[in-house]
């Protein structure tokens, strides 16, 4: 802990990123509390262990003292007293199964924008506002242009080129804005695709390598803005005390294509590259709008602010990131397919 930040309130603390973040901050000595839609279901800290990735039975004790607050509590009573930092990671997973219907889109918007607005309003009426408010966003705020490499200084999208995702991210970030007389520093975390064991999309990628079926998506030449989970968590902790505000690109410094991602996974797992997925098939599975934004046509993005402030990435290159993940899933207790993957890799080493 540093910079006078001790008490951290997290929205979305039981999600894929939140689970890793909670454990890391607790390990570092922070007092962590969660905002949840169903605090009664999370009466004890042990209950949330089912949601957290890679938590062994011996790791239960450090979660015993986590307090929970409902969103209704936050809206009625404001931010808990003595809160130093608020981090909002809430939001339905964009890549979750289901048709990309109007209802799905509305759920994506509500789960992000309404929770961010609720925290912003709670901060405004707080007698002792937190030092920092970090709100999740995504690189989907950037227009997909082959001739552009985006930083936080770049205009993210031309006025007549918005799509559902650029508008979602724009409104998501706007929801975190605070009046000038509120001393809370606001940072918007523009997340790339987070690579972590046991979560999408990495779990699917690794399962496919077992059968030598991992191939490029479409042409494979489209950019793939990514970041390893350890750098997400370390960046969040870095922003707790580092004087960085406004949009912050949470991506690795190495710009890669989808094909380069595939090749790195294939090389590290000693598997063979499978057939490419036709774009039409990806669009049929995910819906055209979602497939284009997530898999077929992504922007090139650099983490200029983090680099300018001297942040040291643990996994700056895709091969090192994949190696970290494969090493972690080699623990049979981590995720269900890990033991099989370990055996397959060991067999390939001997052939």
Order of alpha helices (4+ residues) and beta strands (2+ residues): beta-alpha-beta-beta-alpha-beta-alpha-alpha-beta-beta-alpha-beta-beta-alpha-beta-alpha-beta-alpha-alpha-alpha-beta-alpha-alpha-alpha
